[in-house]
Amino acid sequence: MKKQVFDLSPGSRVTGKWSGRVYTIIKKVGAGACGTVFLCRSHQGETYALKLGEDSSRMMLEVNMLKKFSKVQGVKLGPSFVDVDDWVDRSGRTHPFYVMEYVEGASVADFLKGKTKDWIGILAVQLLSDLENLHKAGFVFGDLKTDNLLVSGSKVRWIDVGGVTAIGRAIKEYTEFYDRGYWNMGSRKAEPMYDLFAVTMIMMEMGHPKRFDKGTHPQKTLEHKLASSPILKPYKRVIQQCWKGDIQSAAQMKDSLSGVLMKRKKNPASSRQRRVQNKKAENVELAALTVASGLFFAVSIASFFL
């Protein structure tokens, strides 16, 4: 889908038509099919993310989703909702916008630099924990990709819920590399397995940062790329099970990956790993996060959406 790009220079002001609240643009941080996101500062000096778009109905769907997420206790599924309004530009045109929490963090690729391959698994487990709750609530993420994720305080966070779709409907917002339809691995029907495929592609991207095209035989391309990545070797079987449809829920995939991580902690892959003393602190943090993620799995927001 074509990106909706608004070019607002730093220092520009977006004033709410109805509330009169003023947000000063600091910089543009991204653009997607539903609008452009800016880092902004409120009149009180607080920093937020402001999303400016054209389609009022689509924007309100995102706002409603963020509002629901904001009211959930114990589960933080997306940025916290702050404000929603319209903005009238200099030409007199009206544009919908909403304001949300600005999540500070590193991209998944930057976060993983210099870290062991275990972190690919632990970030995937964290992501699957959130997806499990989302699926129980009757939705899929849809446009799940690294561009829509940040790692903040060693925890993966969603930063854009624009592709969230009710289960059973058609996925309308997607990115080809993460889309199972592009790889001839399934339909674009909104179901949990659609998100699981995207998780495998996020993991694949960690093994092949430059991404790759599907070629004339998409499934063979995937298998070849999976087999050729040393850092994906521990997760090969789980990824293949997802592709074959043997894993059908976030809970199943999460448990399988957790099993891989626990096995690796008990049986180090090589003597070289045992000699690396500066990884001790990282391993302790990794183990703690694994346990924390396990506790987090028990939390569900399904009842809120019923």
N, C-alpha and C positions, 0 to 999 in steps of 0.2 A: 504494500500500500504506500502511496505517496506521502512523504513527510510534510507536515504542516509547520512551516518555519516562519517565525516572526523575528525580525531583526530589531531588537531594542538595545541601544547602546548603554553602557554603564552610566548611571546617574539619571536615566529616564525614570519617570514616575508612572505607576499604574494606580489610578484612583478608583475605588469602588463606586459605581454609579448609585447604588442604593445605600451603602453604609458610610461612604465618604472616607473610608480608611485608605491610607496612602502606603504604597510599597515602592521602595526605591530599588531599581535594578542594579545588581552588582556585576553579574556576568551570566552568559548563557551556559547551561550545563548539558543540554541535550535536546534532541528533537525527534518526534515520532509521528505515527500516522494520525494521532489525535491532538497533537499540539506541540508547543515548545516549552521547555522547562528552564526557568531562570533561578539563580540564587538571588535573593532579595533581602532587604532590611525593612522592618516595620518602623512606624513612627516612634515606637518605644525602643528601637535599637536592636530588636531580636532578629536573628537570621532565619529565613524560611526558604522553602522551595515553592515557586509560583509557576503553575502550569496555565498557559494561555492557548486557547483553541478557537475553533470555528463552529463546531457542532455542539450546540447546547444540550441536546438529548444525550449524546455520548458522554459529554463531560459530566452530566448529572449522574449517569450510571457509575462513573468512577467516584464521584463525590459520595454517593450513597454507599458504595463499597467501603470507602475509607471511614465513613461514619460508623458503619457496623464494626469494622476492625477496631476503631478507637474505643468502642464500648465493651469490648471483650476483656474480661479479667483474666490475667495470668498468661495470655497468649498475645504476642506482638507480631501480627501477620504483615503489617505494612506500615508506611509512614503515618503518623498521627494526623488527623484532619484538623485544620485551623480555621479556614474561612472560605466562603464562596461568594462571588459577585459577578457583575458585568463591568467591562471597561469600554469607554467610548474614546476611540482614537481621534487624531486631529482631523481626519476626513469625515468624522461623524458616524463612522461604522461602529457597531456594538459587538464586542467579543466576550464570550464567557471565560472566566478564569477561576481557579481555586488555589488555595494556599495550604501547604502541608508541612510537616516536619522535614527539615533538611538533615538527611543522614550523612554524617561525615565518615569516611572510611576509604579503603583501598579497593581497587578492582580485584576480582578473583585472581587474575594472572599476576598482578603485582604482589598480592599477599602471599602467593605460593612460591615466589622467588626465594631460593635459598633454603626452602623447607623440604622435609622428607616427603616421599610419595604418600605417606599415611594421611597427610592433610587433604589430599584429593578425596579420600574416603570420608574423612570426618566432616568436611564441608558438604558433601553430598548427603550424609546422614542428617545433618542439621536442616538442609533444604527439604529433604523428604519428611522430616518431622512436621514442618510447616505445611507441606502439601497434604499430609495425612489429615490434618485438621481442616484444611480448605475443602478437600474432597468430601469429608464427612458432612460439611456444611452445604454440599450440593453444587460446588463450583470447581472449575479447573483454572489454572493460571493462564493457559493459552499461549501467550507470547513469552515463554520462558527462555531466557538467554542471559549470557554473562553481562550484557549491557544493562539489564534490569536488576542486577545484583551488586551489592557492595559488601565488603567484610568490615564490620565495625566492632572493635574490641574482641576479635577472634570469633565473632558470630556473623553468619551470613544473613543479610537483610534484603528484603524486597524494596525497590525504590520506585517501581511503576506498576500499577495494577490495571493499566489500560486494556490488557488483553483478557482479563478475567471473564469467564463465560459460564453460564449455567450448564450443568451436565445435561447432555441430550441435544443441545443446540449445535450449530455449525461454528467452527472456529473461523473468525473473520480477520483477526489480526495475528499475523505470524511472521517469522523470519525463516527463510528457506533452510538454512543450515541446520536448524533445530526442529524442523517440521517433518514429521514422519511421512506425510504425503509427498514431499519433495524426493524422499529416498525410496518411494514405492514400498513403504513398510506399514501402511495403514491409511485410514481415512482421516479427514479433518473434523470428525465428530468429536465434540467435547466429552471426553471420558478420562478417568484417571490414567489409563495407559498412554494417552497422548502426552501428558506431562512427564511420565516416566521415560518415554523416549527422549524427550528434551533433556532430562537429567543425564542420560547416557551420552548425549552429544556435548553437553557441558564438560563432562569428564573427558570425552574424546578431544575436545579443544585444548585441554591441559596437556595432552600428549602430542598434539599437532597445532601449536599456536597460530600458524598461518592459515589454518582451516584448509579445505580442499573441496574440489568439485565432485559431483556424484559419478561422472563418467558415463559410459554406455551401459554398465552393469552396476547400478547403485549398491546393491547388497554385497556384491563381491568387493566393491571399493571399501565399504565399511569394514568388512572382515579383514581385508588386507591391512588397512590402517590400524585396526585394533591390534593385530598380531605384530605389527612392526614397531610398536611403542613399548619400550622397556618399563616405563613408569606406570603403564596401564596393566601390566601383566598380572598383578594381584587381583584386579577387578574384572579380568577378562570373562570369567565364567558368569558372573552376575550380569554383566552387560549383555552377553549373548542370551542369557535367559530372558532378559527384558525384550530383546529383539524377537525372540521366538514366541513370546506370549506366555512363557511359563511363569513369569512374575506379573501379576495383574493389579497389585495395589502398592501404594507407598509404604505401607506397613511391612509387606513382604520384602520389598527391596531394601528398606531400612534395616531389617533384621539380618538379611543376607550380607549386607555391607558391614554391619556391626560385627558379624561373625568373622569376616575377613580381617577386620582390624584387631579383634581380640586374639586371633590366631597369630597374627604378625607380632603382637606384643609378647606373646609367650615364646615364639620361635623366630628370633632375629634372622633376617634373610642371608646375612653374610658376616664373616668375622670382621670385615672392614667396618660394618655398622657398630659392632661391639667396641671398636677402638676409638670411635668418635666421641670424645668426652664432652664436647661443647653442645651435644644434642640432648644431654640429660634434662636440662630445664624444659626444653621443648617437649620431650616425651612425657614429663610429669603433667604439663599443661594439656597435652593431647589426651592423656588418660582421664584427666579431670573433666574435659569437655565431653568425652565419650560417655562417662557416667551421667553428667548433667543432661546430655541429649537423651539418654535413656529415661531419665525422670520426666523430661519434657514431653515425651511421647504420650504420656497418660492423659495430658490435658486435651480436651475437645471443646470446640465451639459450636458443635452441631445444634445444640438445643437453642442457641441464640437465634439461628436463622429459621427455625421451624415456625 
